[in-house]
């Protein structure tokens, strides 16, 4: 049932509202829609005073109950999240696994809150059947999990998005500004197709306003296909910057990501996955939505000029003012996120996996750790037969859920008492043939440097060993 009221405008829940694309979308769609901007950053909420059409809501996207609560009262959703930025002081996870969890949370919450339509901004995929880079493989997996529920989901696939404040675009401009001599590895010859942020916003508007487009998958390409080498040369020409090119016959991903990050002015964690995707040739396939955009497509040279200031420097990313504050806050909170992907054992539901974990720990570390479980499902880790190391209490949201089982960390010598409490969770993903074991917001009691070099490493080794155990069960 729709949440839409006759007395109000449609409301869109936006995950990623404070970033480059989210900021432009809210501005472009503001005449027709109101927004509920979801963010985990207190600094963003403080910096972004609520306007007439945007309500900022503090929300941990890793918490399904909190996310569901935050989305109630909305009619539509926009999903712009990619989990490459740090969300905890210590992260033991790949972006592929955290992206999978976040997308599943978002679409489950959207379904529970009664949203009618969600639009996801994904990435262009190669036309040929080939092994995808981790970045593009993750995009495709997120598409699958978002489209696995009852909510109608539209997927827009785009390559490099040019516009004021875009991180990938700023990296391109900074390379041209700072490197008169450019070393081009082999990946620089792969083809890609960029598009202006204004045309991306137009595509969202078409999909929200036309039911005939809703629920489809559309490639978006506004500029002519070019290699990354041509993108740099063309950008240098538009900005009137001299550039000398030296070609390399190898990809050199490990080396090139560091100099691209340094001179491009972006984190290495962002450059690496994006750079590996450039080994693919990416081009937008013809489709009805792209046909509608043809009359208003902005050409590449104009996109460049719209996105830099009068000195040829890229305009600031909307998130740049709050990122340093967020980093300081993350360090101060001293929380941990640990996410591991494991084999899916079809005979075990999520609660059975949790019970298997407890039983396996007791057998594997006999004499060192004993795991006890009460009739109410509370799990206690006992060390050396007498010390309560951790206490886990089932959350009220997963008692009868076969695909998701979660516990709050409610006590023990190894954890601090904090609000909100840390969580241990097991979640099944049949469509991806895997399960995810994860810890979110865990607050260690040990001094940080001791924890990071001891307990954190032990936990990771134990989870990898449990993953190997499940793999053997899967084969059996």
N, C-alpha and C positions, 0 to 999 in steps of 0.2 A: 504494500500500500504506500502511495506517495506521501512524503512529508509536506508537500507543497501546499501552502495556504493561499486562499484567494486574497488575503490582505497583505501579502508580502511577496517580494521578488524571490525567484529561485535562489537557493543557497548552495554554494559549492564548497566541499571540504577539500583543502589543498594540502597535500604532503609535499614539502619542498617549496613552500610559498615564499620564503625569504631569499631564495637563490636567484640566479640570472633569469631563467625561464619563468619561474613563478612570479617574480616581480613584474616582468613585462606582460604576462598573461592577466594578472589582476588589474593592471592599468588598462589593457585593451578591452577586457570584458566588463569593466566596471559600470558601463551604462545600462547593462541588462541584468547583471547578477550581483549578489552579495557573496561574501567569502568567509569561511571559517579557516583561518590559517593555523595549521598544526605544527608545533615546533617543540623540541626538547630544550631549547636555549632560552634561559632567563634573560640573557643580555639582548637577544633579539626582541623579546616581548617588551623589555624596558625601552629599547631604542625605537621600536615601531609603535607609536601611539595609535590606538585603534581609530581608523578613519570611519567615515559614514558607512562604508560598505565592506570593511574588513574587521573581523573580530579575531584577535590573536588568542590562541589557546595553548597553554603549556601542556605537552602530552608526550609521554615516552612511547614511541612507535613500536618498541619491543614488547610493550605490555598490551596484550589483546583487550583486557577489560577496560583499561584507561582509554585506549584508542576507540573502542566501541562507544563508550560514554561520550567522548569528544565529538563523534560523528552524528550522534542523534540530533534530529532536527534539520539535517542537510538533505538535499535532493539529488545532488550529483557529486562526483569525486574527480580529482585530478591527482595522478600519481607521478611524481617527478624524482623519486628518491633513488640514489645510488650510494651505497654505504662505504665509499672510499675514504671519507673523512673520519678521524678518530672520534669515538663516542665514549671511551673509557680510558683511564690512565694506562691500563694494560689490556691489550686485545690479542687473544690467541684464536685467530679465525682468519679465513680467507673472505674476501669481499663477495665471492660467489655464494658462500653459505649464509652470510648475514643478509645479502640481497634476497635470498630465497625466503628466509624467515620473515623479513619485513613485508615482502609482497603478500605472503600468506596471511599475516596479521591484518594488513590493510583490506584485503578483499573479504576476509571473514567478518571484520568489523563493518564494512560497507553493507554486507548482506544482512547482518544482525540489525543495523540501524535503518534498513529499508531504503538505501540509495537505489535510484533507478538506472543510473548510467555512470560509468567510470571511463576516463580516458587516460591511457598510459603512453608516455613519450619514450619510445624504445630506440634502437639503433638500426641502421641499414644492415641487411644481411647479404652475403654473396649469393649470386644466382646459382652457382654450381654447388654440387654436393662435395663438401670438403670439411676437414676438421677445423672447427672454429677456434679462434683465440678465446682465452678465458673470459674476456670482457663481453664479446658477442655471444658466447655460449651462455653466459649469465643473463644477458638481455632476453634471449630466446626462452630460457627457463622461467624467467619472471613472467613473460607473456603467457606461458602455459599455465602457471599457477593462478594468475589473475583471471584467466578465462575458464577456470575449473569449477567456479561456483555458479550460482543462479543469476548474479548481477550481470547486466549487459556491459561488456567491455570493448571499447574501441582502442586499437593499437595504431599509433602513428610512429613510423620509423624514419629517423633522420640521421644524417651524418654530421659533419661539422656545422654548428649553428653560429652564424656571424651576427654580432650585435653588441651594443654597448654593455660591457660588464661580463661577457662570456669568458670563462676560464680557458677553454681550448683556443678560442679566437685570440685572446690576449697573449697566449703562448706563441702563436704564430707571428703576431706583430712584434713581440719582444725579441724573437729570434732575428727578425729582419733588422730591427733597430740596433741590436747589440753585436751582431756577427757579420762584418763585411766579407769574411771568408767563411763559407758554409761547406761542411763535409756531409755529403749525402750518402747514407747507406743504401742498400738495395731496396729496403721497404719504401723509400721515398719515391719510387717509380710506380707504386701501386695506385690504382685509380680510386678516386672518391668523388662525392658530389655534395657540395655544401648548400646551405639555404639561409636566408635572412630571418632573423627572429620575428619580424613583422609578419612574414608569410606563415611561420609556425603558429602565431596567434590567430591568424585568419583561418587556418586549418581547424584549430580547436573550436572556433566559433561556428564554422560550417557543421561540424559533427554534433555540437550541442543543439543547434537549431534545426537540423534536418534529420528526421527519423530514418530516412532512407540510407543515410551514411552510418548511423549508429550501429555498432557491433562489428564493423569491418576491420581489416588490417590494410593500412595504406602506407606506401613509401612516399617520402617527401624529398624532392630535390629541386631547388630553385635556380642554382647556377649550373653552367655547363660542367660535365664531368672533367676533372683534372687530376693529375698526379699530385702528390704532396709536394714534389719538386716544383711543379708548375704553380701551385698555390703560393709558395714562397716567392718565386720569381715574379709572379703577377702582383703580389702584395708589395714587393720592393719597388716595382715600377709605379704603382699607384701612389706610394709614399715618397717617391723620388729618392730612394736609397740605393747607393751602389752595392753590388753584391758579386762576389767571385765564388764559383762553384767547383768543388773537388768531389768526384764520384768515387764510391767504394763498391766493390762487387759483393760485399757481405752485408747481412742485416745488422750485426753488432748491437743487438738489443741491450745487452747488459751495460755496454759502455755508453751507447748513445743516449739512453734514458737519463743518465746523470748530467751530461752536458746540455741536453734539451731542458731538463728541469732547472738547472742552474741559470742558463741564459734566458730561458722562457719565463722564469719567475713563478713557477708552480711546483708543488710538492712532487717528489719522485714517485710516491705512492699513487698519484694521479696519472703521471706520465706513462709509467710502465704498462699498465693494462691498455691504455689508449693506443700506445705506440705499437704493441703487438697486434692490435686489430688492423693496423695499416698494411699488414702483409696480404690482406684480402683486397680484391677489386670490388668496390662497392658502388652501385649505381641504382637509382630509383627506377622501379618498374612502373610502366604506365598504369593509371588507375583513375576512377571517376573523380576522386577528391583532387588529385593533381591537375586534372583537366579544369576544374573550377578555379584553381589558383593561377592559371596561365596568364590571365589578363593583368594581374597585379604583381607578378613576380619581380623582385628587385634584383638587378644584376650585381655581379660580384664587386666591380669597382665601386659602385654606389654603396654597397654594404660596408666596404672597408672605410669609406669616407664618413659614413654615418656613425661609425663605432670608435673613432679616434678624436682627440681634441685638436686644436689648431697647431699643436706641436708634433702631431703624429703619434702621440702616446695613447695606448688603449684606455678607454674610460673604466673607472673602478667597478669591480664586482660589488653588487649590493651587500654581500656578506662580509666584505673585507674589514669593515669597521668593527665588527663584533667577534671576529675569529680569534684574535689574541685573548680577549676576555674569556671566551669559551674554553680555550686551551688552559688558561690559568685555573678556571673553575673545575675542569676535569682533573687536573693534577691535585687540587685541594681536596676533592671528594674521595680520592684514592679507591676507586671502584674497579672491578675486573669484569671483563666479558670474555668468555671462552666458548667457542662454537666448533663442534666437530661433526662431520658428515660420516655416517656409518652405513653398513649394509642393512637393507630392509629384510627382516625375517618375517615372512608372511604369516606364520602361525602365532606371532606375538603381537598383541595390540600395545598401545603406549604404556598402559599400566603394567602389563606383563613384562615389558622391557625394563621398567623401573625395578620390578621385583627381581628380574634376572640380574640386574646390575648389583643389587644388594647381596644376592646369593653368590654371585661370582666374586665380589670383593672379599666376602668371608672365607671362601674356599681358597682364593689365591693368596691372601695375606693372613693365613691361619696363624693365630698366636699374636699377631700385631694389631689387626683390626677385626672387630666383630660388628656386624650390622643387625640391629634388632628392629622389628616392626610391630606396632600395636594394632589392635583391631580397628582403630580409627584411621589407620594408614600412616601414622607418624613414624618416620624412620630416624633411627639414632645410630651414629657411628661411634663405637666404643674402641678406644685405643688402649693397648696393654692391659686389657681386661677390666679397667676401672675408670678411665678418663673419657668423659663425653666430649668428643671432638667436634661433632656437628649434629644439629637436630633439624630435621626437615619436616614441615607440616604441609599436608596437601592443601592446595588453594581450593576455594569453593567453586571455582569456575571449570574445573576439569574432572570432577568426581565421576561423571558418567560419559566422559568423552573418550572414545576408543582410539582416536588419532592424536590426542594431546593429553599429556599428563605433566602437571607442574606442581612444584613444592616451594614454599617460602623457607628461607634459611632463618630459623627462629631461635637458635641458640648454639652453644658449644664453645670450646676453648679457642677454636681457630677463626672465629668470626666476631666482628663487632656488631652491636645492636644499632641498627640504623633504620631510618624511614626515607623512602620505602625500603622494605627488606629485600635482600638478594633472592634470586630464584634459580632453582634447578628445573630443567624442563626436558622432556623427551617428546618429539613430535614426528609423526609419520608422514611421508610424502610419496604415496603410491605412484603418482604421475611422473615422479623423478626417480622412482625405484630406490629410495634411500630413507633414512631417518636422520634427524638432527638431534644431537645431545648438546645442551647449552646451559651455561651459567650466565646470568645477567645481574649486574649491580652488586656482585659479591664484595663485601667489605672485610678484608683480612685484619686480624687483630695484631699480627706480627708487624714490627717496623717494616716500612716498605722495601728497603733494600734487602732485608733478610727474606721477606716473603718472595720477592721477585726471583731470587737466586735459589730458593729451596722449595717452599710449598707450591708455588706456581708451576715449577718444572715437574715436580712430582705429579701434580694433578694432570698435566698434559700427557705425561708418560702413561699414567693409569688409564686415561680416556683412550689413548691410542691402543693400549693393550686390550681394553674392553671392545674396541672396534674390531680388532683381529678376532676376538672371541665370537662376536656376532657374525663375522664373515664365515667362520667355520660352521656356525649354526645354519647360516644361509645355504651353504653348500650341502649340508646334511638334509 
